């Protein structure tokens, strides 16, 4: 997951993004993504969402 509001050099192209909407924190965005896509491993970007980066 990347922070689209601050931008990220490592953000993939638009064709590879799934928009999650606005969230008050990366933890809230991660929770939303995990509930919407339980089959996908969700992780925050080391560079722009480091507090939600787990691996």
Secondary structure, 3 states (H helix, E strand, C coil): CCCCCCCCCCCCCHHHCCCCCCCCCHHHHHHHHHHHCCCCCCCCCCCCCHHHCCC
